[in-house]
């Protein structure tokens, strides 16, 4: 589904990514791990179009995504969450999902302004779909509350739900367990597995929680100082000397 070939990214004199290559199999959970500053989030930003690579190829179902705007990439079927929460705090929980859903709507400004009958029917359908997602995420009873009033753990779930409202084929999760307690992290693991198994969505996850990564991932990519040092199954990665060295030193 996703092919990364020799992706390079420089920030001034710093090479954040150095000819990184890997591929994601459809409907797998693909983890990207590495020490702080390894280039993990930079790679997600390139896949989602927020950064432009200085070299290499980025193919999604055979389509080149380099130099494509983020909103166009989302229409192709890629959604993401962020390391720092990016929800609309002063909008309701339901409205947050409707914002994500708008790219699947057919109504334009003219039909919306006139409240044409078919537009009202579509609006109801979009709301019903969003409410179904909120139910899956345990957030339905909060649909009319301001998103900013939710607990941090529920805000994390809301951001993932909003990403799914785009109806993506690939979702990028940037440290979704950051700030969660152990119980919330276990619930998150179950949620991510259900996204994969029930919705059949391919997942790329960047995360520091190694227990979470080793429990749910099919494949793991390891970065260090912008370079790929290992790739393989969780068991293979756990026993890789280069990975151990990167995390623990000599």
PEFEN-V393672 format. One line per field, one symbol per residue. ss: DSSP state (h for helix, s for strand, l for the rest). Layout:
ss=???
This chain:
ss=lssssssssssllsssssssssssllllsssssllllllhhhhhhhhlllllllssssssllsslllllhhhhhhhlssslllllllllllshhhhhhhhhhhhllllhhhhhhllhhhhhhhhhhhhhhhhhhhhlllhhhlllshhhllhhhhhhhhhhhhhlllllssssslllllllhhhhhhhhhhhhhhhhhhllssssslllhhhhhhhllssssssllsssssslhhhhhllhhhhhhhhll
